[in-house]
Amino acid sequence: MLATLSLALTLLAPTEPAALATRRAEIDAAYDSLNGAASYREAVVSPDGTRVAWVESAAGRGRIQWQRLPGGAPKVLTAAPNGAADEGSVSFSPDGKRIAFLSTGKDGQAQVAVAEVDSGEARILTSLTGTLSSPRWSEDGKRLAFLFTDRIDAVGPLGPAPPRVGLIQADAETHAQRIHVIDAAGGVPRPASPPELFVYQYDWAPDGKSFAAVAARGDGDANWWVAKLYIFDAATGAASLVLSPAMQMTNPRFTPDGKSIAFVGGLMSDQGVDGGDLFLVSAAGSEPRNLTPGRTATPSDFAFVGPRRMVFVEWSGGGTAVNALDVDTGAVTPLWKDDAHLGPAFRLTFSLSRDGSVSAAVRHGFDRVPEVVAGKVGSWTKLASGPPVRTPWSAARSLRWKNGDVEGQTWLLLPHGTPPRGGFPMVVSVHGGPSWASHPRLDRTWATFTGAGYAVLLPNPRGSFGQGAAFTRGNVRDFGGGDFQDILASVDAALAAAPISTDRIGLTGHSYGGFMAMWAVTQTKRFRAVVSGAGIANWQSYYGLNRIDTWMIPFFGASVYDDPAIYRKVSPIELVKNVKTPTLILQGERDAEVPAPQAFEFWRGLRTMGVPTELVVYEGEGHIPQTPKNRRDWAQRTVEWFDRWMK
């Protein structure tokens, strides 16, 4: 049941019931227009390049399928007798004959499972209570490692936060996530990393004697931004510090000789949304060497395909590119580039065979339903996809904008049909992060807008991925400054390129985009209406309220206690008297990343100033709504708000 707290100041006469019902039906149809598109969580190729496995998600459950290359019929692989399990996190054994994966039964508890690929025979290896993730094989195929924490409610910072009551003790909230090792034939898993460290990602050493890992002390949700690079002894769990960098790190990988560790490093605002430069550091510890200095794109994932050669995928402008890199010379060889995306919506990733001759990925774009592809990079064969759907927009255009000496890229989606007199109304949708990018995909929110008759502008202002490390760092200590001016430059580029109404433009965003929506109404009256989702109204109070405050130091340069002025300078609440624009505020009740008091504070200020406003708080939801009914309501309210004030 949808439970909301709705607080509204309505200044318009009610809409006719019949017209409102017709419009709601149109919005629902637009929201449902992508229902036929399949969803894939991952696609993985075996080390020898002979098999590909993928995970299709339906009705909230993952189903593993695999296929022999170059041809063959897909087969389902499961550890559940009746198939009623959520399964995924696929890892091929080094010989490609077995698959390790996670199988979650009706009790909601995941366990590590192993299956013989050809026969399909599967068995559950573990019987743990807690949260498991990331199964990985040792190079000899005799052992499996995985991450485990005994915290059974580990939903991550995006999920609904557990309530805090009674005596609050920070140390009591800490649950270490440790590497555990188990024999592939079965047995009792044992920890292989220290109890005081939360391990986020890891990689087996080629000789199976150690692990490289990104880990941090303290609460796992809060400290990824200050994590360090370690080596753990696989037998004893003893830790050796390799690197304590002044940047965020992800995807640690040993070189084939085991002497060095490569990783993606840079300014990253969200755990799991990877981008930066490629670095190499000695396993014994040294200054890391940047392998991609000055690159005007953002590497995200990579794999070694030889002793000194790697292939990497990167955010490139508004699209994606795959390249080969010579580790010794730094020479980069382009392999493929397109206005498409590889991987799930939030991540850019792919899979490679040991020699790099075969790759696998989930590929999608503005005009392409998600599909599983495999083969030589760029010459892929489609292995699986859902039925085709009518593209919810008539065109997707990549536009360039210029703001002073800064140039960038934005996407413009145009609705079907003839533009009305004066041009299409347009919604500017600002992505979250800010270290992320609006990229090609079939997105339900964008489909709802275009299906309702709105053009959609998807800017990638400074702070975004896709144009290199300097561009990503472009809004450090300048939130709402150059990045907001870049968004306005994107609007100008859209007006010059397409039939867009100059006086019917709205803006929305979530998280960082929600902050930008709150900030925009304090800076300009150019937008007729604004919708802020999980927005930050007061950076000073936010610092003490949110449960992941370490993310802010790299962007603000200091804590709020050391430099309160920089936080106050960019707080929308400080300029609330400037606001005249009708503003809808949407918020999850149990959001740990952007707690609900931020929404209430801005809503209260707008009401006091007499600004048309509504606040909706979704009961039990975290940073991103998970309940289907709440997701639909969020989209409906957003379109109806723009309808009310722009049409």
ROBA-171488 format. One record per residue: x negated, y negated, z of N, C-alpha, C in turn; residue in three letters. Coordinates in pm, whole numbers, plus 50000, padded with zeros to 5 digits. Layout:
residues N
XYZXYZXYZALA/...
END
This chain:
residues 647
499165012050000500005000050000499134987750000MET/499444978149914498694965749908499014957550031LEU/497974954050105498174945550223497344933050205ALA/497984921650200497254909250181497744898950279THR/496864889750308497234877750381497224866550281LEU/498354860950250498454850750147498834837550211SER/497984827450193498214814350250498204804450135LEU/499294797650113499424790149990499974776350013ALA/499504767149931500084753849920500494752349775LEU/501774753549746502264753649609502884740349576THR/502414733949470502874720649434503684720449306LEU/503964732149250504704732649125506054739249146LEU/507004736049060508304742649063508144757249026ALA/508984766049079508884780349047509084782748898PRO/508374792948845508554796948706509864804748694THR/510544803848579511764811548556511474826448573GLU/512314833648647512044847848674511834856248548PRO/512654853948445512524861948323511184859448254ALA/510804846648246509524843248183508364848648263ALA/508484848148397507424853348483507274868448466LEU/508414875548455508354890048437507744893648304ALA/508084886148200507504888848067506004886648069THR/505594875748133504154872648140503414883148222ARG/504014887548332503374897848413503204910748333ARG/504174914048249504064925948165502924924348066ALA/502744912348010501624909847918500284911447989GLU/500194906248110498944907248186498654921848220ILE/499694929248260499504943448291499024951148169ASP/499614948048053499214954947930497764951947897ALA/497344939447916495944935747891495024942947989ALA/495434943548116494634950248218494464965048186TYR/495524971148130495514985448101494954988847963ASP/494534978747887494144981047748492924990047733SER/492124991347837490924999647829491085013147900LEU/492305016547934492525028948009492015041347937ASN/492005041247805491565053047731490065054647724GLY/489305044347761487845045147751487285054147861ALA/486455063447823485855072447921484805065048003ALA/484505070348121483495064448207482415074948234SER/481155071148214480035080348235479065074248336TYR/478695081948436477805076948540476335078048503ARG/475995088548426474575090848397474455100548280GLU/473285100048218472925109548113471445112548129ALA/471085125448135469715129448168469255140048070VAL/468045138448016467455148247927466465156748006VAL/466375169547973465435178348042464005174648004SER/463025177648091461635174048061461135179347928PRO/461595191247886461135196847758461965192047640ASP/462985183747665463775177847558464755187147491GLY/465045198647552465935208447486467385207647534THR/467645200747643468985200047698469285185947748ARG/470555182347744471015169647800472205172447889VAL/472205166448007473345167348098473885153348124ALA/475185152448144475775139448175476905141248274TRP/477325130148333478385130448433479505121448385VAL/480665127348364481855119748326482705117548450GLU/483145105248468483945101848585485395100348546SER/486265107448617487705106548592488435108748723ALA/489425100448748490235101448870489365101248995ALA/488275093448989487415092049105486455103349128GLY/486425113349038485525124749053484585125848934ARG/483355129948963482385132048858482355146548814GLY/482265148648684482195162248628480935163348543ARG/480095173348574478835175148503479065183848379ILE/478555179348266478535187248143477115187248089GLN/476785197448012475475197847950475585203747810TRP/474595201047730474585205747592473165208347548GLN/473005218847471471695221947415471435213047293ARG/470185208847275469815200747159469065209347057LEU/469205206346926469905194846867471395196746850PRO/471915208746869473355211046854473855220046963GLY/475135223146959475715231847060476945225547121GLY/477755233847184478995229147244478755225347390ALA/479365214547437479225210747578479805221247671PRO/479165223147785479625232547887479725225348021LYS/480715229048098480895223248231480055231048331VAL/479445223848422478615230048526479115224948661LEU/479405234248754479945230148884479575240148991THR/479525235249115479305244049230480605246449305ALA/481705240749256483005242349321483795253249250ALA/484265263249322484995274349257486185269749175PRO/486915259849224488095255049152487835241949077ASN/486575237749078486225225449007486665212849076GLY/487255213949195487785202149266486705195849352ALA/485675190449287484595183949358484135171749279ALA/483535162449352482905150949288481415154149278ASP/480905155649154479545160349137478745150949046GLU/477455149849073476595141048994475195140549052GLY/474445129849021473045128349060472215140049007SER/472245141548875471645153048808470125151848802VAL/469435162948828467975163548813467595177248755SER/466975177148636466505189448573465225194448640PHE/465095207648651463835213448694462785211148586SER/461495211748620460455209148520460545217948395PRO/461035230348408461175238948291462515237248220ASP/463395228848275464675225948211465715236748227GLY/465435247248305466355258548315467325257448433LYS/467055248248525467935246448641468265231648657ARG/469375229348720469785215648750470105214648898ILE/469515204848965469905201349101470885189749093ALA/471855189849182472845179149180473515178349316PHE/474335168149335475105166749457476545170949429LEU/477095178749520478465183449509479225179249634SER/480285171349614481075166249726482455172649723THR/482765179949828484035187049834485165178449887GLY/486275184949918487465177849965487235171050100LYS/486255175950176485975169750306485175156850293ASP/484785153250169484035141050147482565142050176GLY/482085153850212480685155850246479915161150126GLN/478875153950084478025158349974476995168450025ALA/476635177849938475565187449964474735189049838GLN/473485193349856472615196049742472945209849686VAL/473115210349555473405222949487472395225149375ALA/472205237649337471335241349225472095250949136VAL/471975248949005472655257748909471685262448804ALA/471815274848763471125279948646471875274648524GLU/471185267248439471875260048332472575269648237VAL/471875279448188472445288148084473595296748136ASP/473445302448255474495311248308475595303448379SER/475265291448428476225283548504476335287748649GLY/475595298048689475645302448829475095291548921GLU/475875287749023475495276549110475605280749256ALA/474795274549340474875277049484474595264149559ARG/475195262749675474975251249763473765254349852ILE/472805245049858471595247349936471675242050078LEU/472425231350100472395224650230473755225550300THR/473735222950429474965222050508474775210950611SER/474635198650561474325187150643475555178450663LEU/475505170250765476545160350790475915146550785THR/476295138850688475705125750668475805121850522GLY/474865113550480474865108550342473615113650270THR/473805120250155472715125650075472685118549940LEU/471485117549882471345111449750470025115649687SER/469915113349559468665113949482467885127049492SER/468465138449456467675150849453466615150349343PRO/465415155349374464295155249279463475168049297ARG/463005173749184462195185849185460705182649202TRP/460005191349271458545190849268458075195849131SER/456865192349094456375195548960456255210548939GLU/456055218349045455965232849028457345239649029ASP/458415231849051459755237349048460135245849167GLY/459305245949271459575254549387460305247449499LYS/460295233949500460905226449610461775215149554ARG/462715211149636463565199749606463445189549718LEU/463405177049682463465166249780464775158649760ALA/465225152249865466415143749855466375133849971PHE/467185123449960467305113650067468495117150155LEU/468305115450287469365118950381469365109450499PHE/470565104950537470755097750662471955103750733THR/471895104350865472995110350940474175100850956ASP/474075089150897475205079750902476265084350803ARG/477435087850852478465093450765479315082650699ILE/479205070150745479985059250685479115050050604ASP/478045055450544477095047250469477675043450334ALA/478395032350330479025027950206478175017650133VAL/477085013050195476245002950133476814989050153GLY/476034978750118476474964950144477684960650064PRO/478004967849954479164963949872480474969249928LEU/480394979750009481604985850060482134978650183GLY/483304982750233483884976350352483034979050475PRO/482674968650546481814969950663482604975550780ALA/481994984350860482684989150980482884977651078PRO/483944978151157484174967151252483084966651358PRO/482834954551406481874952551514482654948751640ARG/482624957251740483314954651865482434959251980VAL/482734954352099481954958152215480604951252216GLY/479654957052287478304951552294477604953752161LEU/477174942852096476534943651965475024944351984ILE/474434955151939472984957051947472474960751809GLN/471614952351756471124954551620470424967951607ALA/469624971751706468884984351697469814996351691ASP/470984995051756471915006251758472555008651622ALA/472484998651532473094999951400472145006251298GLU/470925008851338469925013951245470055029051227THR/470145033351102470155047551069469105049650960HIS/468015056250995466955058250896467415067550785ALA/467025064350663467225073450550465865079350517GLN/465725092350529464425098750517464405108350399ARG/463225110350344463035120950245463075134350318ILE/463845143550264463865157250315463465166650202HIS/462835177750239462365187650142462965201250179VAL/463395208550075463935221950095463425231049983ILE/463195243650014462795253249910463935254749810ASP/463595255449683464625256749580465405269749593ALA/464815279549660465525292249682466455291549802ALA/466355280949881467185279449999466345278550125GLY/467005276150237466295274850363466775262750440GLY/465965258550534466305247050619465535234850570VAL/466205223850540465475211850496464715205650613PRO/463575199750581462775193150684462445179050639ARG/462345169650732462015155850695460575154650649PRO/460355145550553459005143550498458675128650490ALA/459305120650576458975106450589459245102350732SER/458665091550779458765087850921460185084050963PRO/460545086351088461895083551136462225068651147PRO/461205060251148461465045851165461645038451033GLU/461525045450919461605038950789462855043450712LEU/463515033850649464625036550559464075037050417PHE/464145048550352463595050450219464685047750115VAL/464375038850021465345035249917465145043349789TYR/463895045049748463575052449627462245059649648GLN/462045070449575460805077949593460465085449466TYR/459245090749461458795098949349457795109249401ASP/457915121549354456925131849387455585128549322TRP/454495131149392453175130949329453065143149237ALA/452285142249129452165153549037451705166449104PRO/450865165449209450385177549275451335182449385ASP/452425175449408453425179749505453015177849649GLY/451905170749674451405169349811451855156549880LYS/452455147349806452845134549866453985128249787SER/454495117349842455535109449777455115094849773PHE/455475087949666455445073349664456855068549693ALA/456995058349775458335054149816458395039349846ALA/459545033449817459865019949860460705021349987VAL/460255015450097460915017450226460745005150313ALA/461605004050414461544992850507461994997350645ALA/461574990050746462044992550882463414985950901ARG/464194991550992465454985351027466614990050942GLY/467714982550950468944986150882468744986950732ASP/469214997950672468995000050530469704990150441GLY/470924986150479471664976650397470994962950394ASP/470284959450500469814945750516468384943350473ALA/467564953650458466114951250449465454955550320ASN/466224959050218465614962550090464774951050035TRP/465174938750060464484927150004463094925050064TRP/462794931650175461474930550236460794944250243VAL/461224953550158460654966950158459214966950108ALA/458474977350146457064978850109456874992150036LYS/455724993549972455385005649899454495014549986LEU/454915026950006454195036450091453875049150013TYR/452925056750068452735070750032452975079050157ILE/453795089450144454085098450255453475112150226PHE/452845118050325452345131650314453525141150313ASP/453635149550210454805158250196454875168850305ALA/453735172250365453735182550468454035176950607ALA/453495165250636453615159750772454535147550780THR/454795140850668455585128650669454785116350708GLY/453485117950733452655106550772452645096050662ALA/452695083250703452815072250608451515064750592ALA/451225060850467450105051850437450675040050358SER/450415027950407450905016050338450045013450215LEU/450695012250100449995009449975450074994649940VAL/451254988649959451434974849913452544968149993LEU/452264955950038453264947650104453424935050019SER/454244935549917454274924949817455184913249854PRO/454944901949793455814890349809456844890249698ALA/457494901649676458524903049573459324915449605MET/460394917549532461184929649548460634940349453GLN/460784953049495460244964149418461314974649395MET/461194981649283462114992549255461435002449160THR/461985014549153461535024949061460045028349074ASN/459555032349191458145036349202457895049549129PRO/456845050149050456515062348975455005064548974ARG/454575076649004453165080148992452755080648845PHE/451525076848817450955079548686450725094548675THR/450645099948553450485114548539449285120348612PRO/448225112448632447065117648705447205115948856ASP/448255109548903448485107849045447635097449112GLY/446825090149036445885080649097446475066649117LYS/447555063749048448165050449056449675051749064SER/450325040649101451785040149111452255028049032ILE/453205030148944453825019248870455175016048932ALA/455625003648918456934999748969457394987148897PHE/458684984348910459244971748862459254962048980VAL/458674950448961458604940749069458984926849022GLY/459614919149109460004905649074461044900249170GLY/461724889749129462784883749210464094890749178LEU/464634898049275465874905649255466814902649371MET/468054899449339469014895449443469844906849495SER/469894918249423470794929049461470104942549448ASP/470164950349554469644963849549470384971849443GLN/469624978149351470224986149246470414978849115GLY/470264965649115470314957848991468874953748962VAL/468214961548877466754961148865466304952148751ASP/465244944448776464644936248672463434928948725GLY/462414927348641461204920248681460124922448578GLY/458914924948624457804928948539457354942848580ASP/456584949348493456004962248525454654960148590LEU/454424966848703453174965648776452544979348796PHE/451234979248815450474991348843449554988648960LEU/449544997649058448694996149176448035009449205VAL/446795009149252446105021349289446815028049406SER/446885041249404447515048549514446745046649644ALA/445485042749632444675040149751444875026049804ALA/445605017849728445835004049769444944994349695GLY/445514984249635444754974049562445704962849526SER/445194952349465446064942049411446804947649291GLU/448114946249285448844951749170448514944149042PRO/448474951248931448214945148801449524943948725ARG/449834931848679451034929448600450784934548458ASN/451574944248415451414950048282452184942448175LEU/453104933648216453944926448118453954911448149THR/452814905048170452814890848206453324882148092PRO/454104871948127454574862348028455634867547934GLY/456174879247964457174885047873458474877147882ARG/459084874047767460334866447764461534875747762THR/461454886247839462534895847860462314901547999ALA/463184910648044463134915348182463134930548187THR/461944937048197461904951548212462714956348332PRO/463334968148316464214973248421463914987548461SER/463604996248366463345010348396462295015348299ASP/461585026048337460475030848254460175045348286PHE/459385051448200458905065048223457555066648154ALA/456665074348215455395077648151455615088748050PHE/455035087047931455165097047824453795101647777VAL/452805099447859451435103447831450565098247943GLY/449295101847944448425097648053448385082548075PRO/448405074747967448305060147980449325053047892ARG/450465059247871451495053347786452845054647854ARG/453615043847850454955044347906455945038347807MET/457185041947823458285036047748459195029247849VAL/459605016947818460455009647913461625003147843PHE/462695001147920463904994647871464014981147942VAL/464494971047872464534957647930465784950047890GLU/466204940847977467194930947944466534921247847TRP/467124919147730466494910847627467524901147570SER/467414888147605468444878747565469764883447623GLY/470764885247540472034890547586472174905347563GLY/471134911947510471214926047477470174934447548GLY/469734945047479468824954847538467734958347438THR/466544960947488465434965347403464694976847470ALA/464124985647389463264996447437461914995047369VAL/460844996147446459494994147395458545004547451ASN/457445006647379456335014747430455235005447477ALA/454495009547579453445001147638452175009447657LEU/451065004247608449755009947635449265004147767ASP/449115012447870448785007748003447425000948008VAL/446475005647930445125000147934445004986847862ASP/445614985647745445454973447665446594963547685THR/447724968147736448884959347749449664957647620GLY/449254964547514449934963147385451344968947394ALA/452334961447344453734965447346454194968247203VAL/454804979747182455334983547051456854984347060THR/457594975646988459054976446991459554989446930PRO/460514995646996461125008046947462575006146904LEU/463304997146973464724995246944465204982747014TRP/466104975546951466724963847012468104962146954LYS/469084958947041470444957846992471284950147094ASP/472444945247048473424939347138474274950547195ASP/473654958647275474314969947340473714971247479ALA/474284980247559473794982347694473564997147715HIS/472495000647786472185014447820472295016247970LEU/473205024948012473355027548154474695022948206GLY/474955025148336476205020248396476255004948391PRO/477414999248424477604984848409476624976648491ALA/476274981048612475424973148699473934975548675PHE/473594986448604472194989948590471824991548443ARG/470554989448415470004991948282469005003348297LEU/469335014948239468485026648260468715036848150THR/467745045848133467855056748037466965068248084PHE/466935079248008466175091048047465305095347929SER/464095100247959463155104547855462625118447884LEU/462375126147778461655138747794460205135747830SER/459495146047869458125144147917457225137447813ARG/457405140747686456545135047582457165122847514ASP/458365118947556459005107047501459685109047367GLY/459695121347316460285123547184461805123747186SER/462385126447301463845127147314464275118147430VAL/465325110747408465885102247513467375104947525SER/467945100847637469385101847659469825089647736ALA/471055085347709471565073347775473075072847764ALA/473665064747849475055060547832474995047047760VAL/475565046447640475495034147559476895028347545ARG/476995015147557478265008547533478004994047491HIS/479054987447442478914973847394480254966947386GLY/480274955147329481524947647316482484954447219PHE/481944962047123482794968547024482614983747026ASP/482164989047139481835003347146482295008847281ARG/483135019347278483505025747404482275032847460VAL/482195034447592481045041647649480885055447587PRO/479635058947558479365071847496478015077247545GLU/477885090147546476625096747579475875099247450VAL/474625094447442473815096247322472495102847358VAL/471905109647261470625116247282469885117247149ALA/468565118247158467725119347039466545110047048GLY/465895107746936464795098246930465315084346961LYS/464525076547035464965063147074465435055346952VAL/466675050446958467235042546849467865050646738GLY/467595063646733468195072446632469045083046701SER/469895078346789470625087446875471795094246805TRP/472145105846855473355112946815474355112046929THR/475585109346899476625108547002477015122547046LYS/476955125047176477335138047231478715137947295LEU/479115126547348480415125847415480875111447420ALA/482185109747411482795096547430484285098547449SER/484935088547500486375088847511487005085047378GLY/488325085347370488995081347247488775066547220PRO/488795062347094488615048147063489765039947122PRO/489455027647157490465018347206490425005847119VAL/491534998947114491564986247041490714976247116ARG/489724970747049488854960947112489704949447164THR/489574946147292490474936147350490184921847307PRO/489144919947229488844906647177488594907647027TRP/488834896746956488674897046810487224895646769SER/486424889346852485014887146818484214884946945ALA/482954888946943481994886147050480804879046987ALA/480584866747023479524858746961478434855547062ARG/477204857347021476064853247102475684839047062SER/475704829947159475414815947134474154811847210LEU/473474802147155472314796347222472684782447274ARG/472154779047390472364765747446471024759647487TRP/471004746647503469794739647545470154729247650LYS/469394729247758469574719747867468214713947900ASN/467934702147846466604696447861465594705047790GLY/464574709447863463554718047801463834732847825ASP/465014736147878465384750047904466384754647799VAL/466114766147739467034771947642467504785447693GLU/468724789247655469254801847701470344807247611GLY/471004817647657471974825047578473284826547654GLN/474394826947582475704829347641476534837547544THR/477474845247597478404852847515479764846047514TRP/480404846047397481754840647383482654851447325LEU/483724854847396484724864547350485984856947310LEU/486474859547191487674852747141488844862347138LEU/490024857747178491194866547177491684869147036PRO/492504879147021493154881646893494184870646866HIS/494504868946739495554859546703495024846046658GLY/495944837846613495624824446566495524814946683THR/494494806646688494394797246800495554787546802PRO/496074784446920497164774646928496664760646894PRO/497584751546880497204737646851496284732646962ARG/495164727146923494174722447019493124732747055GLY/493344745347013492354755647038492734764847153GLY/492004775947164492244785647271491904779547407PHE/492714782147510492224779347645491064788747675PRO/490144784647761488944792747785488664793947934MET/488254806047973487804808648109486304811248106VAL/485564803648185484134806048204483974815748319VAL/483364827248295483184837548396481704838648432SER/481344834348551479944833848595479594846948665VAL/478534853448620478164866448678477624865048820HIS/477594876148891477064876449026475554877549025GLY/474994879349141473544880449152472944870249247GLY/472204860449188472164856249048471254864548957PRO/470444873549014469504881148932470234892848864SER/470884889648756471644899248678471874892648543TRP/472794897848461473084891548332474444896148284ALA/475164887148218476354891048143475874898348018SER/476334910647999475794918947892476924926447822HIS/476674931747705477734938147625478314950447692PRO/479614950247711480344961747764481834958847753ARG/482624969247764484074967747769484464965947915LEU/484744953747952485004950248090486494947448109ASP/487084953548211488524952348231488934937948262ARG/488134930748339488474916848371488484908348245THR/487434909748164487384901848040488524905747947TRP/488834918747944489944923247859491264917147905ALA/491444915848035492664909748087492784895248042THR/491684887848049491704873848005492024872747857PHE/491274880047774491484878547629492854883847589THR/493314894747653494634899847623495734890147662GLY/495434881447758496404871247799496264858347718ALA/495384858447618495284847047528494154837447555GLY/493254840747648492144831847682490854836147612TYR/490094826547564488704829247528487914830747658ALA/486834838247654486024840547774484584837047742VAL/484004828447824482604824647809481794831247920LEU/480704838047882479884845747976478464840147975LEU/478204829748054476894823348049475824831248122PRO/474604830048074473424835448143472494823748176ASN/472814816248282472014804548317470684808548379PRO/469824798848401468554801848469468844808948601ARG/467994818448634468274827648744468694841248694GLY/469114842148567469574854748509468404862948457SER/468644875948436467724884648366467834882248215PHE/466784885948144466834886147998465874876747929GLY/465294867248001464384857647938463064856148013GLN/462714865948091461424866048157461474861748302GLY/460344864348372460274861948516460414847248552ALA/459824838348471459924824048502461364819248494ALA/462124824148396463524820448382464334825748501PHE/464044838148544464754843848658464484835848784THR/463294830248797462944822148914463394807648899ARG/464084804448792464384790548761465334783548856GLY/466094791248938466984784649033466564786549178ASN/465324790549201464814791649338464834777649402VAL/465414776649518465604764049592466394753749510ARG/467194758749415467944749449329469304755149292ASP/469914763249379471264768149350472194756249326PHE/472984757149219473924746449187473294734649118GLY/471994735349089471314724449020471184727348872GLY/469984731648831469764734648690470654745748639GLY/470944755648724471804766748679473214761948647ASP/473754752848727475094747648698475084739248571PHE/474024731348552473924723448428473794732548307GLN/473134744148324473064753848214474454759048178ASP/475284761348279476654765948253477424755448174ILE/477274742748210477934732148134477404731447992LEU/476104733847973475534734147838476124745847758ALA/476394756947825477034768347759478434764747712SER/479164757247795480504752847756480424744147630VAL/479454735047626479294726547508478984734847384ASP/478174745247401477844753947287479084761147236ALA/479964765347326481184772147285482134762647213ALA/482254750447263483134740647199482654737347058LEU/481344737747037480794734646904480934746446809ALA/481114758646864481064770646779482424776546747ALA/483474773146823484744780146808485904770746840ALA/487114774446799488294766146827488734767546973PRO/488074760047061488344760247204488964746947245ILE/489984747347326490614735147376489664727947472SER/489454715347448488514707747532489084704647670THR/490414704647683491004700747810491744712347879ASP/491494724647835492084736447901490984746747924ARG/490064743148014488934751748047488964754348197ILE/488894767048234488824770948374487524778348402GLY/487264780948529486024787848566486324797548680LEU/485704809148673485814818948779484484826048798THR/484344832848909483134840448937483274847849067GLY/482374857449088482414865849208481044865749273HIS/480994864749406479744864749482478944852149447SER/477764853449387477064841449341477954833549245TYR/478694840549158479644833849071480764827249149GLY/481154833349262482164827249348481654814549413GLY/480384814749457479774802349504479794791749395PHE/479424795749272479354786049164480734780149134MET/481794788149153483134782749135483444772249241ALA/483094775149367483294765349473482454752849450MET/481234754749403480334743549378480834735049262TRP/481334741549158481754734349037482814723949067ALA/483774727249154484864717749182484394705849264VAL/483214706949327482654695349397481824686449305THR/481524691249184480604684349095481274677748975GLN/482404683148931483004678448807484504680948809THR/485224673148730486654675448708486894681248569LYS/485844686648510485934691948374486794704448368ARG/486864712048476487624724548478489014721848534PHE/490024726548461491414724148502491814732648622ARG/491214744348635491514753348746490314762248770ALA/490194767148895489054775448933489544786849022VAL/488934798649005489184810049092487844814849147VAL/487734815049279486504819349345486724832649414SER/485934842749379485984855649445484754857649532GLY/484944860249661483844862549755482794851449744ALA/483254839049745482364827649729481754822949860GLY/480624816049850479914810949967480164795849974ILE/480824791550081481184777550098480154769850180ALA/479514776850273478624770150367477394778850389ASN/476304775850321475114784250328474534784750469TRP/474734774050548474184774150684474904784350772GLN/476244783850774476964793750856476874807650795SER/476824808450662476714821350594475474829050638TYR/474384821850660473124828450697473304836950822TYR/474044831750920474234839151044475374849151040GLY/476274847950942477444856750935477204869350854LEU/476454868150742476314879850654475334889950714ASN/475444902250669474634913050727473434916750641ARG/473114908450542471974911250453471144898450434ILE/470884891250543470294877950531468884877750473ASP/468174889050471466814888850418466774885750268THR/467904887250197467904884250054467704869350027TRP/467984860850125467994846450101466604840150105MET/465684846250176464354840150192463654837950058ILE/463624847849967462944845449839463584834349756PRO/464874831649776465564821549695465524807649758PHE/465494807149891465484794149960464104790450014PHE/463194799950019461824797050060461584797450208GLY/462634797650288462504797950433463864801750491ALA/463874805150618465144808250683465904795250710SER/467184796550742467984784650772467494777950899VAL/466814785350986466314779651109465054771351086TYR/464314774750981463094767350949463334755850853ASP/464344756950767464614746450668466124745150647ASP/466844740250748468304739350734468744729750624PRO/467914719950590468314709950491468554715950354ALA/467714725650312467874731350179469174739350170ILE/469604745250281470864752650283472064743150283TYR/471944732450359473044722850365473224715750231ARG/472124713250163472154705650037473054712249933LYS/473114725449931473854732549826475134739049879VAL/475634734449993476854739950050478074732449997SER/478974739149925480154732349872480984725249979PRO/481034730750101481864724650205481394710550237ILE/480114707550216479584694150244480184683650150GLU/480674688250033481184678949932482654681449904LEU/483364687350000484744691249975485644679149948VAL/485264667449994486074655449968486084651649820LYS/485154657149742485124654249598486154662349520ASN/486714672749579487484682549503488894677549474VAL/489284678949347490654676349303491224688449227LYS/490374697849190490744708949102491504719749177THR/492654724449125493364735649188492464747949198PRO/492384753749318491404764249345492054776049416THR/491954787749355492404800349415491184807349475LEU/491324812449598490224819149667490654833449698ILE/489864843249654490154857449674489024863649755LEU/489364872249851488374876549948488704890250004GLN/487664898750022487814911450092487714909250242GLY/488624915350317488674913250462487394917850531GLU/486804928950486485654934850555484394933950469ARG/484244922650404483084920050319481874916950407ASP/480814925250396479584923050472478634913550401ALA/478694913250267477794904550191478234889950198GLU/479534887550182480084873950195481294875050288VAL/481084873250417482184875150513483344865450491PRO/484524870050531485764862650507485784848450564ALA/485104845350675485134831450722484704821050618PRO/483874825150522483494815850416484724811550335GLN/485584821050305486804817850229487724808950311ALA/487904812250438488784804350522488274790050537PHE/486954788450550486384775150569486654766250448GLU/486474771650328486684763450209488174760850189PHE/488994771050211490444769450196490964758850292TRP/490474759050416490914749050514490524735050469ARG/489314733550416488884720450368489734715550252GLY/490044724450157490854720550043492264716450086LEU/492854723950178494184720350227494164706650293ARG/493134704150372493044691350441492924679850342THR/492264682350229492104672150127493324671250034MET/494344679850055495534679449971495334685549834GLY/494324694249819494054700649690494944712949675VAL/495604715049560496374727349540495484739649557PRO/495864748549646495004759849677495804771549730THR/495284783549711495804795549774494614804149817GLU/494814811349926493834820949975494504834449989LEU/493884844849932494384858549946493254867150002VAL/493514873650115492534882350179493044896750169VAL/492244905550111492654919350086492214928350203TYR/493204933850269492954941650389492084953850360GLU/491044955550444490194967350437489184967450325GLY/489194957450239488274957450124486934951050161GLU/485894955750092484564950150110484274939450006GLY/483014939249958482594928649867483274929749731HIS/483494941949686484174944349559485394953149587ILE/486594948849550487794956949579487684970849519PRO/488074980849596488004994649552489375000649523GLN/490384996249594491725001849576492284997549441THR/492745006949358493265003249226494334992449230PRO/495254993349327496324983549335495774969749368LYS/494754969049453494144956249486493374950449367ASN/492704959049292491994954449173492974948149074ARG/494084954849053495084949648959495654936349010ARG/495974935849139496524923549195495554911949181ASP/494264914649202493214904549188493234898749046TRP/493284907648947493284903148807494554895448774ALA/495694900548820496964893848792496994879748850GLN/496594878448975496624865349040495684855448969ARG/494554860548923493594851748856494194846048728THR/494754854648643495344849848518496534840648546VAL/497364844348641498534836148671498144822348726GLU/497034821648797496544808648845496134799848727TRP/495414805648632495044797848514496284794248432PHE/497214803448421498464800248352499144788148415ASP/499204788148546499944777548616499344763748591ARG/498024763248587497374750148582496784746548447TRP/496744756048354496114753148225497054754648107MET/498204761048122499054763648007500414756848020LYS/
END
